[in-house]
Amino acid sequence: MILSLRTSSSLTLAVTFTVTTVYWVSLLNLVFRRERAASIRKSTAVMERDKRIRASLQCGDAGVKFLDTRNQWDDDGRVTPTAAVMMTPGLEARVFTAATLERLTAATRLVSPIPMLMPGDDWADVEVVVTGWGCPSLDAAVLNRLPALRLVAHAAGTVRGLVTDDLWERDVIVTSAAAANAVPVAEFTFAAVVMALKDVFGVRDRHREVRGASSVIDQTRMGTMGRRIGLIGASTIGRLVIERLHTLDVELAVSDPYLDDDAASVLGVTRMDLDDLLAWADVVSVHAPALPGTRHLLDAAALARMSDGTWLINTARGSLVDTDALTAEVVSGRLCAFIDTPDPEPLPPESPLYDLPNVVLTPHIAGSLGIEIARMGDLAVAEVERFVAGESPLHPVSRDDLERIA
């Protein structure tokens, strides 16, 4: 009896061991076959890629040269998209930091030279184009050389000079770095408001004239406390300016046809009609887009509604302000102006705006300059990374958006 039980137990263990062994061998064999199939597919694709590279190199400078062929596959074995850069040559050094360019190279199959103003002769597989200042309009002639294009990541603000009906009809995703460009404009505007209300420019001129011999401070014109700041446009820049102005003890109002009372409440501002805002404010700051309907939004009649001594700050577009009407107001001394974007740009040498003590005139410096340009490149590359990962863009631009944005 005991012997029989032992024999049965041994047989059960043997069968169990055999079944387990067969299961694991079959599983390992299945995994091996799948990995081998994936390896074959990958090797075939790499061979095809290398063939294309060799062919392009034989084309001379017009051919596609890949900067980095190491990052061709992600963890799922998918080929990364081919990308190119189109902007004014030399600008790329400011748009891309070393770290940003490394991110772009890791996320895409980046072609050289960087940048080019027009598509190369063999850009048929380019799916992503990072554009910047100087990039030509993406019309049919350009797009025909980019048949695989799926994303345009603009490393600058407005895309108006870039997009075309041909581009929209191809369902290409377009993104803008306007949100990044908005940051220095908002900083500049905030600083201009404070400097204007502290009478910094008048004090500077009077102090220079008397050389410290007498006081040059007009106590009736100094300070921000309790002042009324009116903004024309609750745009991206306008909202950033509002955030910064909330750090001051001032009253804020906004005129914007797309802003309702609920949205104004969230922003912490009072919504006003333009005429009322102009009559109410001590400082008027312009942040509306340049559209056919906004040309000379501030004409002679509008400027006449502003109180004596009011400052007009324009860091938007010069076409929003009637330059002749503004010139008449500041020449009379009734209004003060801080103009970063005149119309025309630049103003003719004989313009009195260059010399008036109640006018500050700067040559379009509020937007991204110098090291600030890299912020736009960083955002454009972030859009590319999101595209590669299958995520929604942060700042897409549609055809309909152009009716109301800069």
GUFIRO-987361 format. One record per atom (N, C-alpha, C, CB): residue in one letter; x, y, z. Coordinates in steps of 0.001 Angstrom, whole numbers, plus 500000, padded with zeros to 6 digits. Each point is the difference from the previous one (the first is absolute). Glycine has a CB too. Example, Ala and Ser with C-alpha at 12.3 -4.5 7.8 and 13.67 -1.06 7.14 Angstrom:
A513190494310507800A499110501190500000A500900501200500000A498108498827501246S501542502223498034S500820501190500060S499230501090500730S501184499372497855
This chain:
M500838498793500000M499162501207500000M500866501247500000M498190498764501218I502757501306499667I500920501134500093I500789500147498721I500161499688502465L500285499182496997L500765500040498763L499154500565498857L501357498033500786S497387501570499186S499090500468498941S499798501512500083S498838497767500017L501006502764501185L499826501442500173L501236500765499570L498435499559501876R502714499924498489R501242500664499609R500163500027498487R501034499277502152T498622499601497232T500122499923498532T499067500993499326T500627497582500177S498125502503500351S499017500943499432S500451501447500176S498172498355500481S502372501965500682S500480501357500268S501141500374499068S499310499755502385S501597499317497411S501146500252499120S499535500227498580S501459498606501469L497540500595498124L499487500149498637L499327501359499816L499681497511499857T499589502926501161T499336501311499928T501014501124499885T498102499101501347L502947500827499433L501049501014499941L500680500029498644L500347499728502440A499867499109496998A500655499914498701A499140500624498913A501171497923500743V497523501762499327V499089500554498993V499930501521500141V498652497855499998T501250502600501254T499942501454500245T501241500694499484T498592499596502010F502560499824498256F501256500582499543F500052500056498477F501134499143502062T498402499758497304T500025499940498535T499092501060499385T500486497548500131V498291502578500425V499047500983499478V500534501422500182V498100498429500519T502458501842500663T500564501326500275T501133500330499047T499363499751502391T501496499242497387T501141500204499102T499537500308498582T501369498457501415V497656500753498133V499466500215498651V499393501399499879V499547497527499781Y499727502930501276Y499366501325499982Y501040501096499863Y498131499124501410W502908500821499405W501007501061499969W500817499974498716W500108499905502482V500176498897497014V500727499906498738V499173500595498869V501187497941500819S497501501751499178S499122500555498969S499915501515500104S498689497876500002L501202502627501248L499921501448500198L501263500694499535L498481499629501926L502675499836498457L501268500587499591L500170499962498489L500984499316502183N498554499577497212N500087499870498552N499133501053499299N500444497537500268L498366502733500306L499104501013499448L500626501385500096L498026498593500632V502544501715500540V500656501285500192V501163500154499034V499322499993502408F501440498916497427F501155500042499099F499565500286498566F501210498388501494R497692500931498074R499525500201498629R499521501438499791R499342497573499886R499957502979501118R499514501379499874R501158500995499938R497916499354501236E503076500449499657E501147500897499997E500787499901498700E500118499795502478R499974498978497006R500725499814498740R499260500690498852R500921497802500840A497746502078499155A499205500654498956A500148501515500079A498368498092500042A501595502429501207A500168501445500181A501384500448499561A498379499941501899S502620499224498411S501370500326499624S500161500024498482S500814498971502136I498522500070497206I500078499951498537I499349501239499395I499973497482500064R498828502870500480R499328501191499493R500858501242500218R497779498931500458K502813501161500742K500827501158500307K501234500047499114K499175499939502350S501453498914497431S501193499959499171S499675500378498566S500962498240501482T497879501299498043T499578500343498644T499799501503499863T498910497754499771A500414502829501238A499762501447499966A501315500773500064A497771499648501098V503161499885499736V501296500664500109V500752499923498679V500084499452502446M499826499369496897M500657499859498705M499409500974498986M500466497583500503E498203502538499516E499359500942499095E500409501436500327E498068498416499742R502005501898501578R500429501326500406R501414500287499532R498495499860501973D502404499180498235D501383500193499588D500111500159498484D500747498671501985K498387500598497303K500002500125498550K499621501418499586K499418497566499784R499554503010500914R499579501353499691R501104501002500344R497608499339500410I503061500423500720I501086500901500394I501118499983498967I499432499626502413R500943499143497150R501074499903499006R499597500687498698R500758497838501034A497975501980498594A499513500635498771A500027501512500123A498553498014499551S501047502489501621S499974501452500183S501396500582500025S497875499779501256L503054499495499333L501369500503500055L500606500089498601L500257499013502294Q499283500112496801Q500499500041498642Q499434501178499219Q500240497533500076C498722503135500511C499383501135499314C500742501302500233C497832498852500211G503213501134500594G500733501224500298G499317500797501089G500832500050497664D499360501276502307D499465500851501058D498488500017500034D502020501379499804A497324498312499099A498545500044499966A499381498802500686A500134501277497892G500642497658502298G499444498801500608G499784500161501481G501108498668498266V498116500425502324V499728500038501424V501134499336500758V497531499985499560K502985500697501426K501046499442500852K499454499940501413K501865500909498523F498135497941502077F499416499840501315F501027500302501081F498419498289499087L501182502608501814L500921500408501061L500259498866500977L499191502343499767D499793496839500479D500124498978501033D499127498823499613D500477501730501787T500129497115497976T499225498823499634T499890499017501159T500734500299497638R499625500127503560R499933499090501149R498600499904500568R502355500546500516N496885500546499393N498697500051500642N498873499744499001N500930501603501676Q499184497308497573Q499018499738498958Q498783499225500519Q501866500009498351W498258499378502811W498932499138500490W499666500341501437W500727498186498445D497960501815501855D499612500174501386D499852498628500641D498834502187499474D500680497776501769D499926498735500727D499030499019499373D500576501230502051D498483499250497131D499026499126499359D500429499595498597D498221501084501348G502991499276498263G500492499607498697G499461500818498853G500226497779500915R499251503437499366R499464500849498946R501066500980499516R497691499779500980V502303500493497723V500964500943499435V499624501415500407V500436498460498050T500514502324502419T499732501392500379T499852500846498742T501283499715502165P497921501364497901P499768500809498802P501239500791499595P497599500160500636T502493500095498077T501072500831499469T499607501463500153T500687498192498360A500252502642502066A499724501417500242A501042500873499320A498923499423502187A500665501815497536A500901500977499400A499747501362500633A500065498701497824V500873502208501993V499904501351500554V500047500998498857V501095499279502169M497908501641497799M499937501024498960M499907501375500656M498882498383498393M502190502389501512M500046501368500527M501235500685499433M498787499327502139T501379501941498164T501160500747499513T501295499362500510T498623502118499932P502299497542499196P501268499421500444P500702500895501015P500213498860497789G500271500540503260G500637500722501096G499076500192501183G501409501142498340L497281498900501402L499031500180501072L499927498786500914L498708501501498507E501605497323500943E499892498770500782E500881500025501250E499489498782497889A501609501972502064A500895500083501155A499325500684501181A501953500065498447R497046500797501271R499261500665501072R498722499245500358R500939502186499237V498479497165499775V498743499275500241V500242498736500819V499082500902497848F501998498374501849F500261498722500655F501228500090500906F498966498804498047T500833500942503230T501148499767500869T500527498602499702T499092501555501816A502077498123498712A500561498666499784A499052498932500538A502333500945500133A497063499322501025A499088499022500597A498731499845499171A500911500566502255T498566500549497215T498785499937499193T500243499251498698T499239502156501007L501897498113498346L500330499302498766L500196498507500251L501061502093499119E499505497574502023E500172498590500352E498644499321500159E502178500540501137R496854500168499468R498650499448500140R499338499782498644R499799501143502210L500388499813496890L499412499870498670L500621498828499242L499561502473499963T501745497369500173T500691498898499345T499577498650500569T501926501522499566A497820498440501739A499573498753500625A498571499629499620A501548500478501888A497618500524497889A498584499737499723A499728499718498533A499436501451501911T501459499009497208T499761499879498567T501260499549499283T498249501779500140R501567497986498590R501102499674499112R500314501288499252R499334497512499762L501557503284500771L500218501369499564L500944500058498803L499609500778502342V499968499930496629V500819500095498792V500801501287500006V498324498640498734S502756501352500546S500857501170499889S500085500391498534S501330499336502058P499133501878497631P500503500984500960P498885500664500796P501918500393498485I498466500138502657I499077500733500873I500450501457500034I499510497923501421P499605503011498245P498692499760499385P500100500160498491P498834500803502083M500011499037497243M499883500338498589M498788500899499819M501096497823499300L498946503044499697L498858500874499730L498958499313499131L501507501970500197M498932497057499003M499089499261499134M500238498508500185M499947501902498330P499031497282501414P500179498555500157P501098499464499109P497610499811500592G503101499183499899G501031499356499200G499392499180498884G501485499943501987D499358499595497094D499515499231498857D499449498641500395D501654501180498605D498734498348502565D499550498674500417D499400500070501403D501769498917498558W497194501901501577W499310500127501279W498649499295499973W501166502175500384A498698496845498767A498704499342499817A499496499331501269A500598499645497629D500310499934503253D499561499314501216D499997500910501228D500891497897499033V499306503409500777V499994500933501134V498560500194500485V502080501182499114E497669498455502143E498668500124500594E499872501218500901E499797497539499885V501325502933500645V499997501099500966V500934501094499514V499487498413501898V500022502828498095V500846501144499669V499911501008501135V499667499639497506V501480500711503048V500078501075500989V500353501269499238V500710498419501899T498395502560498140T500192501227499240T500338501157500932T498411499167498242G502065501910501150G500337501193500773G500007501213499097G501355498629501596W499123502494498914W500063501229499213W500766499743498712W499897501398502096G499560499100496805G500646499828498698G499480498833499206G501973501008500974C497259498110499644C499453498857499271C499019500515498943C500279498478502032P499786501000496752P499077500463498963P498577499524500251P501889500000498384S497177500605500925S498612499576500077S499888498551499524S499202502381499633L500059496816501104L499861498579499672L498867499835498991L500861499313502293D499428501078496475D499010499916498933D500117498658499288D500058502504499712A499183497343499202A499960498717499298A501374499599499480A497637500464499367A503132500502500126A501313499684499452A500920499406501060A499713501841498339V500239498720502872V500817499480501100V499446498666500496V500613502351500663L498091497580499508L499380498799500553L500122498795499074L498425501470501221N501652498764497492N500166498881499069N501326499287500202N498572501203498365R502363499484502261R501290499377500308R499997499406501417R501146501628498441L497716498491502237L499839499448501349L498724499165500059L501237501970501006P498655496991498196P498748499242499920P499633499265501281P500454499750497606A500523499992503265A499721499267501243A499780500924501199A501363498125499105L498631503188500669L499939500964501104L498747499805500847L501295501626498611R498911498306502712R498886499834500936R499985501050501100R500069497583499519L501080503034500763L500089500990501076L500903501149499599L499610498206501691V499901503024498534V500827501207499902V500050500609501390V499380500419497546A501790499528503087A500193500575501331A500758501308499835A500012497704501118H499254503405498995H500590501317499737H500690500523501256H498228500481498265A503078499744501636A500793500486501133A500028501519500005A501410497921499942A497408502669499920A499841501459500024A498540500279500338A501877500389498277G497713500873501578G498655500380500395G498968499746498918G501006501693501464T498605499371497832T498940499871499022T500368499058498856T499282502295500597V499715496969498918V500195499096498864V499343500559498740V500088498047501580R499466503190498463R499242500565498884R500778499992498684R498809501422501645G502464498869498388G500785500011498778G500451498622499566G500735502251500607L498927496747500171L500472498631499765L498923499107499413L501582500290501877V497220499764498697V498938499069499620V499300500474498727V499680499374502417T499782499665496855T499265500273498763T498800499070499939T502111500750498803D496990499520500260D498856499104499792D500471498602499626D498598501952499279D502482497975499955D500538498694499610D500419499197501222D500773500974497830L499795499706503153L500428499307501219L498795499495500779L502056501436500104W496924499419500078W498816499572500750W499303498829499317W499718502338500845E500254497667497827E499307498934499275E500687498656500147E499207501696498392R502040498298502017R500728498744500182R499906499485501437R501555500699498177D497652500001502653D499789499558501388D501300499873500778D497975498798499239V502940502101500512V501257500020500750V499768500695501339V501359500023497851I499177499408503211I499920500632501318I500972501175500043I499344497799501096V500172503345499365V500841501195500113V500006500458501456V499484500687497600T501695499542502941T500117500533501355T500831501278499971T499804497676500984S500017503143500026S500701501277500081S500663500148501360S498370501023498385A502748499702501617A500685500319501252A499652501398500477A501858498471499354A496965502014500232A499574501341500413A499915500111501522A498727500234497851A500899498679502809A499909500035501466A501364500259500625A498057498423499910A502997501051499481A501357500249500508A500432501423499691A500571497577499701N499075502917499117N500345501372499636N499229501014500840N500498499222497679A498359500362502848A499179500909500808A500679500380501311A497971498984498982V502884500153501519V500608500231501317V500831501286500035V500048497525500351P500933502660498758P500771501253500061P499168501234499676P502001498694499372V496970501167499767V499146501150499708V499252500429501257V499752499239497609A499736499781503138A499293500308501243A500937500633501026A498428498098499554E502780501365500537E500984500584500927E500309501443499628E500990497729500376F499205502508498333F500313501339499499F498854500964500292F501435498994498196T497342500556501538T498828500852500216T499843500345501473T498889498966498009F501256500040502848F499893500236501435F501030501042500446F499161497639500334A502060502209499193A501050500950500351A499666501395499476A501686498139499969A497766501938498819A499649501298499421A498918500691500822A500613499139497727V498401500091502745V498930500576500831V500594500611501269V498346498306499097V502496500941501579V500589500480501253V500888501218499747V499927497661500932M500904502256498032M500909501119499699M499225501252499626M501736498374499237A497172501467500001A499204501155499597A499334500643501212A499608498948497754L499807500234503116L499279500543501151L500939500536501085L498160498396499504K503080501192500491K501004500588500898K500694501203499345K500354497734501055D499179502641497742D500537501160499270D501513499878499795D498163501427500962V502306497353498801V501432499761499882V500605500769498836V499667497750501000F499641502294497886F500575500630498807F500056501523500149F499127498099498602G499826502484501990G500030501435500260G501049500367501026G497598500108499438V502503499104501621V501013500238501032V501396499896499401V498446499102501763R501772499893497399R501319499846499361R500379501252499226R499629497530499834D499433502959499343D500311501165499169D500240501256500834D498632498994498179R500531501231502822R500156501208500831R501260499914500852R497506500285500053H502778498501500434H501196499806500822H501264500244499177H498756498334501421R501214501236497348R501139500216499109R500195501490499737R499606497756498936E499284502973500967E500081501426499682E500552500830501154E498083499687498460V501470500045502776V500429500842501123V501253499458500672V497629500662500352R502792498155499327R501233499415500525R500015499958501521R501183500820497981G497688498867502626G499936499866501449G499860501299500754G501334498013499721A498525503107499583A499954501311500659A498670500259500683A501600500837498313S497353498466501286S498694500218500617S499169498728499880S500098502474499462S498808497486501274S499119498834499967S499278499924498655S499699500131502505V500153498668496992V499336499806498701V498780499086500135V502209500322498839I497399499381502385I498902499069500239I498687500757500111I501565498417501162D497474501201498031D498657500564500050D499126499040500795D500294501202497765Q499472499105503489Q499288499089500891Q498579499699499515Q501371500885501884T498039499987497321T498626499772499539T499921498944498908T499481502350500585R501671497247498876R500009499051498883R500660498679500356R500044501928498460M500350497887502788M500814498852500368M499183498884500632M501904501541500312G498329497221499241G499469498846500703G498933499218499242G500513501222502043T499337497513498368T499033499096499370T498753499782500850T501900498885498867M498158501400502416M498911499665500909M498685500662499579M501675499753501842G497302499399497989G498673500495499673G499814500413498555G499871500725502306R501138499130496863R499873500406498604R499108499029499221R502276501057500124R497166499444498794R499095499219499160R500718499576498718R498004501237500947I502089497457498869I500689499450498836I498958499327499105I502166499657501321G497737500792497440G499074499407499043G500739499254498902G498372501817500489L501222496940499288L500622499177498963L499022499783498854L501441498861501723I499049501294497067I499197499725498811I500419498635499474I499760502484499429G499427496509500863G500302498643499563G500407499087501139G500679500941497836A498507498006502397A500352498965500982A500681498844499278A498053500656501498S502952499676497733S500768499012499245S500932499247500932S499868501427497935T500938497679501486T500992499293500812T500919500985500706T499904498055498426I500570502940500831I500859501014500602I499210500815501010I501395500103497912G497399500309501717G499174500789500904G499781499303501332G498889500996498026R500870497707501942R499760499248501240R501264499906500858R498226498684498816L502932501168500525L501250499988500766L500269501361500631L500908498235498469V498751502834500815V500149501342500563V499085500165501203V500608500914497736I498153498589502150I499050500076501115I500558499293501230I498087500089498371E502478498728501437E500585499259501131E501050500846500713E499579497827498802R501262502809500438R501079500796500603R499463501270500649R501585499093498294L497413501532501088L499450501228500566L499251499740501302L499824500929497696H499732497844502518H499336499674501262H500963500075501190H498421498531498729T502874501537500995T500959500168501095T500049501447500472T501347498098499091L498005502799500165L499947501415500375L498644500318500621L501617500592498147D498317500522502543D498735500466500582D499322500929499003D500912499800502368V498551499594496548V499385500783498927V498627499419499662V502283500602499078E496922500180500188E498727499535499470E500213499579498551E498685501524501561L500694497356498046L500210499460498663L498673499866499262L502035498775500812A497967501620497926A498841499826499133A500480499533498636A498700501783501246V500436497459498060V500353499452498689V498858500237499023V501466498250501077S498896502108497698S499041500072498906S500362498927498989S499624502488500352D499463496560499455D500236498896499069D498645499433499605D502275499458501027P497397500507497673P498685499513499579P499773498526500298P500050501709498238Y501018497529502007Y499873498574500275Y500001499691501497Y501120499556497826L498956501470503008L500060499811501452L498628500265500604L502441500667500036D497019498342500694D498723500219500680D500249500300501474D498822498467498370D500101501815502356D500142500402501399D500592498887500859D498060501531499703D501554497222500021D500533498881500789D501508499873499800D497792498806499813A502643501275498944A501440499898499729A500748501184500606A499515498744497876A499872502438502067A500626501181500605A500145499823501502A499035501441498193S499951497952502432S500056499766501438S501139499050500360S497529500387500138V502648498574499040V501096499052500239V501348500711499896V498588498112499097L501522502818499956L501246500753499823L500190501072501069L499836499573497559G499102500736503163G500100501035501025G499996501394499427G501242498409501382V498026501785497512V499938501315499347V498542500392499784V502227499596498860T497564501677500815T498680500492499626T499922500069498483T499790501323502156R499147498151497277R499827500066498549R499343501329499639R499805497471499841M500762503220499183M499476501296499581M499939500081498481M500925501060502081D498165499746497408D500035500374498594D501222500873499764D497473499863499812L502999500156498951L501234500728499693L499882501479500340L500476498359498188D498425502269501442D499850501436500261D500076500313501491D498598500193497942D500730498980502861D500011500211501449D501387499782500579D497613499288500103L503077499687499400L501344499695500508L500963501150499701L499567497536499678L500365503005499122L500905501089499619L499802501221500885L499985499159497651A498763501144502691A499713501164500848A500365499750501460A498161500622498439W501883498136501970W500192499613501413W501470499867500391W497824498817499884A503022500699499207A501342499528500360A501032501115500132A499443497902498846D501536501857502059D501206500827500083D501077499496499046D499461500524502391V500491498167497327V500907499366499041V499163499077499129V501999500134501595V498189499949497096V499338499099499053V501086499176499308V498043501623499641S501862497055500466S500994499115499410S499320499141498934S501358499969502156V499231499985496654V499369499355498848V500530498580499815V499707502244498910H499349496789501042H500367498586499819H499044499277499063H500984500009502283A498428500721496784A499071499421499035A500765499530498759A498141501497500852P501283497570498387P500664499537498774P499841500997498862P499604497648500714A501320502295498344A499920500847498807A499151499290498958A502271501032500474L496484499404499400L499043499434499058L499414501140499173L499462498062501568P499909501636497311P499364501080499238P499029500829500844P500235498592497963G499054500736502941G499025500700500827G500594500797501148G498447498231499397T502849501570500888T500629500730501104T500956501087499511T499791497946501390R500302502241497302R500885501049499484R499502501363500477R500569498591497963H500345502190502599H499689501330500546H498846499922501003H500800501061497857L499252497877502960L499038499871501094L500060501242500886L500220497479499948L500988503027500229L500195501246500751L500248501124498998L500949498754502023D497957501812497498D500085501105499060D499873501325500757D499030498553498153A500801502545501126A499943501315500638A498852500091501001A501002501000497944A497833498462501693A498846500058500899A500255499196501275A498487500280498015A502121498536501841A500277499162501170A501027500667500916A499477497942498644L501584502586500776L501032500649500807L499462501232500716L501724499155498410A497321501511500963A499424501198500622A499229499670501272A499855501041497744R499710497714502408R499249499596501207R500930499806501205R498289498888498525M502992501006501253M500942499776501089M500239501301500766M501092498136498693S499046501713502618S500204501166500860S501385500598499798S498420499023501672D501721502256498640D501295500664499910D501019499273500878D498864502213499538G502339497597499928G501070499361500764G499999498493499957G499923501933501438T499080497442497897T499941498538499909T501146499475499138T497495500069500282W503029498773500126W501044499325499226W499364498963499082W501681500369501858L498752499592496893L499649498942499057L501239499142499776L498225501448498870I501652497250501400I501113499067499802I499601499016498908I500767500232502425N500041499688496525N499710499064498917N501183499067499769N498475501691498938T501338497051501475T500984498954499717T499390498948499084T501114500400502226A497737499937497163A499312499069499101A500451500263498568A497999499877501557R501132500726497643R500343500322498621R499684501468499725R499554497612499287G501309503034499907G499846501418499740G498712500351499297G502424500134499903S497039498942499282S498797500301499234S498774500217500874S500956498676498156L499093500947503103L498872500201500914L499813501465500365L500385497716500897V500659503075498934V499968501413500393V500193500873498765V500902499435502301D498266501579497557D500157500987498937D501177500901500375D497502499936499411T503635499871499922T501227500715500367T499837501509499881T501321498031499246D498008502435499711D499821501449499835D499178500582501147D500140499728497508A498796499552502872A499159500487501101A500771499988501312A497954499158498817L502841499784501415L500797499932501223L501052501107500021L499621497517500107T501008502718498751T501023501040499930T499427501356500393T501171498712498199A497634501587501318A499368501278500345A499757500103501501A498919500063497741E500654498852502889E499711500020501437E501257500161500844E498024498568499558V503062500750500069V501218500093500822V500774501286499719V500130497501500030V499787503014498745V500636501282499710V499353501106500825V500556499221497671S498147500678502527S499293500994500816S500351499874501476S498142499985498341G502409498853502049G500340499769501394G498853499428500814G501605501844499806R497246497912499563R498838499532500751R500128498544500428R498621501632498745L501956497526500400L500187498585500311L501482499665500024L497782499447498954C502517499413501695C501353499439499999C499939498640499301C500636501227502168A500467498348497261A499975498743499254A501310499237500160A498418501028498358F501430497653501770F501136499066499987F499718499060498836F500454500144502562I500271500027496343I499719499279498758I501182499100499639I498519501892499208D501250496811500821D501028499039499588D499776499540498561D500233499248502384T498525500901497140T499670499533498654T499294501121499228T499811497603500832P500933503327498590P499381501117499285P499489499569498621P501511501583501232D497764499316498143D499523499773498646D500197501287499206D498306498263500786P502580501706498182P500762498850499516P501166499667500930P499353500603497660E501243498250502084E501114499549500839E501230499772499139E498401498936501626P502662501871498544P500116501108500957P499311501260499485P502163499038500805L497656501908500113L499446501293499615L501012500762499148L498598500062502102P500954500835497046P500946500812499219P500849500873500919P498396500009498060P502804500335501522P500916500768500865P499428501326500479P501854498937498789E497269501659500445E499456501311500365E498850499918500998E500683500799497765S498929498021502651S498887499882500943S500347500667501326S499292497854498901P499802502970501613P500260500648501300P499972499028501168P499013502063499076L500485496723500705L499929499033501107L501385499611500514L497865499137499040Y503165501042500146Y501357499678500453Y500478500950501100Y500493499097497722D498998502120502300D500600501046500826D499120500517501138D501252500620497999L497483499059502004L499105500570501005L500298499452501389L498251500270498245P501730500570502792P500289499540501359P498906499106500575P501297502079500331N497494497994499140N498894499186500503N499766498756499155N498967502068500897V502039497548498311V499919498801499170V501241499147500216V498604501223498289V501170497486501924V501099499027500022V499815499124498769V500200500010502574L500801499966496574L499926499267498742L501110498958499958L498994502005498831T500637496724501060T500982498919499930T499775499202498713T500125499869502542P500940499539496898P499921499332498690P499584498528500082P501753501567499224H497018498201501237H499409498647500020H500882499019500787H498916500460497765I501287499838503497I500876499169500831I499244499240501095I501825501624499539A496854498534500521A499262499358501086A499982498484499858A498595502043500190G501332497467498578G499941498555499769G501326499321500244G498221500396498354S501822498319501338S501176499176500276S501227500495499241S498493498053500397L502560502223500333L501290500398499436L501114499324500797L499054502233499219G502095497626500145G501148499440500721G499711498626500582G500711502310500526I499580497537500751I499832498697500643I498541499611500166I502132500388501178E496946500556498639E498579499685500138E499483499151498836E499707502134501265I500979497912497584I499560499259498818I499981498497500279I500936501811498521A499983497717502316A500087498574500288A498735499460500676A502468500267500200R496784500610500464R498752499559500628R499013499504498934R500356501650501891M499642499002496946M499101499583498917M500462498673499387M499467502419499522G501831497401500354G500511498729499504G499673498857500937G501820501224498856D498267499032502429D499683498972500994D498537499573499879D501753500944501548L497349500023498256L498584499662499879L499720499257498696L499424502009501382A501223498393497529A499803499308498722A500447498543500089A500321502173498791V500803497578501857V500479498625500147V499074499210500924V502373500773499623A497076499879501395A499020499322500864A498785499554499189A500771501377501965E498818499444497072E498885499620499132E500369498787499141E499222502398499960V502004497565499550V500463498855499215V499998498743500857V501413501516498575E499086498586502649E500038498838500896E498600499480500282E502097500877501035R496950500022499138R498618499578500237R499421499319498760R499708501890501640F500612498620497200F499542499392498751F500536498579499866F499901502269498930V501387497554501327V500623498684499896V499381499024501002V502135501083499225A497496499440501954A499407499156501046A498506499759499789A501715500876501570G497699499724497402G498579499828499742G499116500846500889G500518497731499274E500046503343501291E499237500871500894E499501501234499263E501354499181501940S497614501449498603S499430501192499389S500973501173500123S497674499176500530P502342501733498487P500902501161500077P499586500949501110P500443499799497555L500525500934502961L499734500981501049L499375501264499431L501910499082501311H498595501358497532H499550501275499435H499714499840498504H501349501269501729P497590497993497922P499669499852498586P499380501273499437P499670497552500362V500476502627498345V499385501125499301V499160499434498860V501924501576500605S496820498824499327S499112499554498936S499699501147499048S499002498286501534R500402501386497337R499622501032499035R499037501011500633R500320498347498121D498737501166502673D499019500886500638D500641500949501009D498288498227499680D502811501322500948D500660500843501003D500519501302499400D500631497940501249L499699502032497458L500610501173499376L499049501178499921L501438498477498697E497267501289501525E499045501097499978E500093500894501231E498515498562498646R502152500949502413R499994500769501238R501355500085500693R497659499327500243I503368500015499235I501304500056500655I500995500761499139I499526497826501153A501567502550499476A501034500765499284A500684499121498958A500364501446502032
